[in-house]
Amino acid sequence: MLILGLETSCDETAAAIVRDGQDVLANVISSQIAKHAAYGGVIPELAAREHLKAVQPVVELALREAGIEASDLDGIAVTSHPGLLPALIVGISYAKGLAASLEKPLIGINHFTAHIYGAFLEKSEKLRSSQSYPILSLVVSGGHTALVLIRQDGSTEVVGQTLDDAAGEAFDKAARIMNLGYPGGPLIDRLARRGDPTSHRFPRGLLGGGGTPLRDEDRLNFSFSGVKTSLLYHCRKLDPLPDDCTEASMPQPWLDTIAAFQQAIVDVLVRKTTWAVEKYDAKTVVLCGGVACNSQLRTAMTDAFSDRELLIAAPKYCTDNAAMIAGLGYHELAAGARSGWDLDATARLPELDHVSFTSGE
């Protein structure tokens, strides 16, 4: 089956063609980062307008790269939730029109679940092996930070999640505090390599210690608001950055601060994942989502789970993309799922504690 995937949940307009859930024939992304950088974050209305301009061109380019006609498609998958409502509506409206004109089935896709599937793109045989289960996935992005348990029957349960900021959101807010620019995650990753992560110890939220007992119900949950506040006060003690400061001329105390902040985030993510893997005796560990591009996190996860099967999504499938939407869409359509013409956008996950994950096998 040839599935067209469409992704417009935030600031990337993406289209992809995937065959049978694993062969990526085309993966086209039009980024709006430069448009939003001046505002320090994504502006929903601006994002929607940019999606309107880009959606048709990215679909046409995806079809050309895949070497097929639109009539060759067997179905259309589109992100329907969660995300920015104005942005989601653009993708859904386009997908409905295309599906109707081609008389092809339409399926709305959970963006959160698709991030998990992104780690299995081109490796979907892992979903068919009983030895892979249970699977424990750390989904870490700008909008979500969660631990997801996947059982062999395809059922999926969120066993831990952030109680405030997502990790990616914490990185972006940290960059804003330090006047580093947007998006903050990639820049912090680069700058941290030149700093000393042991120069300062920022708090590790919900890890216990310090005389404060950790409640059982919070053992697998995350909190990044404390480390963000601690960073704010710490930065006030540093000499201000020069007005002409560049990435290359960043003062060492600031580089050390950035490295220490990143280390605090990574430590929490890895420790919580370790606890979850031990609790559920997970055979496979998955790292996915935009923050999974972070080099320190990838290294730390590799070191922590050297004794288990570890799947880390390729960087091109970590950040928002349509290949993960098309890949999961194949499995949903193969299982008989369909969306009606009343498919609508939802800003948030309807139920964050239970989401569907269909293997289609």
N, C-alpha and C positions, 0 to 999 in steps of 0.2 A: 504493500500500500504506500502510495505517495501522499504525504501530508504536508500542507502548507501551515506553518506556524506564524502567528502574528503577536508581537509584544509591544505594548504602549503604556505600561503601567506607571512609568515615571518619566525619565528624561532620555530614554533610548527608543528610537523607532526601529524595530527590527522585523525581518522576515527571513524565514528559513524553509528549506525543503528537506525533509527527512524520509528515507525509505525504511519501512518496517521497524521504526522506532530506534534505529541505530546507525544507519548509513547517512551521514550528513552530506547532502549533495550541494547545498548552498547555505550560507549563514551570513546574512547582510545586516549591518548595524549602522544607523545614522545617529551620531551622538549630538546632544544639545549642550554639553558641558560648558562650552565657551559662551553660550547664550545666557546661562544662569550664573556664571562665575561672579559677575559684577554685583549680584544680589546676595552672594554668600550662601546660596541654597536654591532649591528648585521652586519656581513660581508656577503653580498648577495651570493657570490660564495661559501663560506663555508656553508651557509645555504642550498643551492641547493644540495651540495654533501651529507650533512647529511640527507636531505629529500630522496635522492636516496637510502640511506642505510635503512631508517626506514619505507618507505611507504608500502612495501609489508608486513612486520611483523605487523604493526598496523592494516592493513586491516584483516589479518588472525586472529589476536586476537579479533577484533571486531566481526567477524563472529562467533568465538567460544563462546564469551560471550553472544551473542544474541541467540545462539543455532540454527543457520540456516546455510544453504549452500549458496554459491554465486548464484546458480541458482534460489534460492527463491526470490531474489531481484526483485523489480518491476521497479527500476530506479536508476540512479547514478547522484548525484549532486556534483559539485566540484567548489571551489572558483576560479573564473577567473579574478576577479578584485575587488578592487585595491590591490596592494601589491608589493613585490620585484619580478621583472620579472623572474630572474633565478629560484626563489623558486616556483612561480606560474606555470611555465612551467613544472616542475616535476610532480605536482599534476594533471595538465590538461592532460599531455601525458599518465600518468598511467590510468586516468579515461577513456580516449578515448580507450585505448587498452582493458580495462576490459569491457567497454560497448559494444565494437565491438565483443569481444569473446563470450559474453553472449547474444548478440542481444537484449540489453536493451536500453531504451531511456536515453539520456544524457542531462543534463541541467547545464549551467554555472551560478554561483551564485555571486551576488554582496556582497562582504564581509561586506561592510558598512551596507547594508540593513539587512543582516543576524544578525548583532549585535542587531538590534532592535527586530528582531523575537526571539532572545535568551531570552528576558524577558517574552515572551508568551509561551515558551516551557512548556508543562504540564499545561498550562492555556489558551489554544487557544480558549476556549469558550468566552473569553473577546473580541476576534476579531469578534464574531458573534452577540454580544449584541449592539443594537443601542444606549443604554445608555452609552456606553464606549466612544463615539465619541463626538467631535474630541479628538484625542490622541496627546499629545505633548511629544516627546521623547528627552531626553538629551543623545546624543551619545558621549561618552568621552573616548578616548583611546590614544595610543601612536602616531597614525597617523591622527586621526580626533578628532575635537571637534565641534559639531554642534547641533542645535535645529531643530528637524524634526516634521512637522505637518502631521498627518495621518488622512485623512477624511474617512467617512463611505464607500465611493465608492472605497476605496483602493488606491486612489491617494495619493502621498506623496510629500511634498515640504520641502526643507531645507530653513528655514526662518531666520536662523542665523548660522554663522560659524566663525572659527578662521581666522584672517587675517595674522597670522604668525605661531607661534608654536602651536601645539596641547597641551592640558593640560598634557597628559602623557609624551610628548616630553619635556615639561618644567620641569617635575619632574626628568626625566633622566638627563637633562642638569644641573639641580641644584645639583644633586648627584655628577656629574662629577666636578662641580665647587668646591664642598666641599670634594672631594676625598673619597666619601662614597662607591663607587663601582657600579656595574651594575647587575640587573636593579635597578633603583633608587626609583621607586614608592613604592614598599612594604617596603623597608628599611626606607624611610622617614615617612611612615605611622606609623611604630612601634616606631621610635625615637621621633616623635612628641608628642606621648602620655605622655612623660616625660618632655616636655617643656612647657613654658608659651607662648601661642599664642598672648598675649597682650604685650609682651616684646618689640616689634618693629612693626611699621606699614609700611608694604611694600605697594607699589602702587597697586591699583586695576584698571587694564586697561579698558578703555571704559565704566566706570561707571558714568562719569561726576564728577562734584565737582571740587574744587581747582581753580575755576574761569574759567575753560575750558568748554564751552558748548558742550554737546554731540549731534552730528548730528543724525537726525532721522534714516538715513540709517545704522548707526552703533549701534543703540540701542540694537539690538539682536546679534551683532557680538562680537567676543572675540579677545583679544590681550594679549599674555603672554610674549612678548619679553621685555617689560619694567620691569616687576617684576623680571625677570631673571637677567637683567643688574643691577638692584638695589641690588639683592642678592650678585652679584659678588663684588661690591664695599663695601657692608656691611661686607662681610667675610674678606676683607683685613684689617679691623679694629680689628678683633678678634685675640687673641693669636693663633698661628698656632697649629694645632692638633699634638699631640705627634706621633712619628713614630710607636709606639707600641699601638696606640689607637684602642680600640675595641668598639663594639656596647655597651657593658656593662660599659665601662670606658669613654664614651663620655662626655666631659666637659659641665657643665650646660649652659654656654653662647651659645654653639653650639646647644644644644638641644632646647633652647629658639628660636634661629634663625630658626631652622628647623620647629618648631611649628608655628612660625609667617609666614613663607613662605607658608606652607601648608594652613594656615587659609586664606591667601590672595587669593589663587587659589580657594578654596572652596567658599569663599564669592562671587567671580565673577560668578562662575558656578550657584550657587543657585539664586543670584539676577537676572541674565539674564533669567533663567528658569522661575522665578516668573513673570517677565515682559511679557514673551511670553505666559504663561498660562493665564494671565489677558487679553492680547490683543486678543487672539483667543478663549477665554472662554473654554479652554480645560477641558473635564470632567475626563480624565485619564492622569496621568503623569507617564512617564517611564524613568528609569535610567538604562543605559546599557553601555557596552564597558569595556575594561580592568580597567580603572580608577574607575569604579563603585565598585570595590573591596575596595576602600579606606574607612576606617571605619568612618572617620570624615565626609566625603561627604555623606555617607549613613545616618548617624545620622542627619545631617543638612537638607537633603532632606525630611526625615521623619518628622522632626519638621515643616518644611516650608509648607508641603502639607498634614497636618493632616485632612484638610477639604475636601479632594478629594481622588479619587481612585489612589493609588500610587503603581506601579509595579516596583520593583527593581530586576534585574536579579540575580539569585542565583550565588554566586561566581564562581562555576564551569562552568557557561554559560556566565560569563563576559569576561574572558580572551579568547584568540583564541581557538576555539574548532570546531569539525565537527558536533556536534549535531544541532547547529543552522543552519549549511549549509544543512543538511539533512531535518530538519524541514521546512525551507523555500522552499527547493527543492520539497518537497511533494506538497505544494500549487501551485508552478509554474507548475509542471507536471500535477496536477489535473486540472489546468486551460487550459491545452493544449499546454503549451510552450515547445519547444524543441530546443536544440542546435545542429548545424551541425558538421561535422567532421572538419570544418574549425574554430572551436572555438579556440580563441587565448587569450593570457594573455594581460592585460592592467595594467600598473603600477599605473595609477591614475584614479579616477572616471571621465568618459567622460563628464558628466554634473553634477556638484555638487549641482546645484540648483534644479534639479528634478531627483528623482530616483523612480523606480517602487517598489510597495509593494503590493503583490497579496495575498489576503486572501484565494482564492480558494473556497469560499463559494458561 
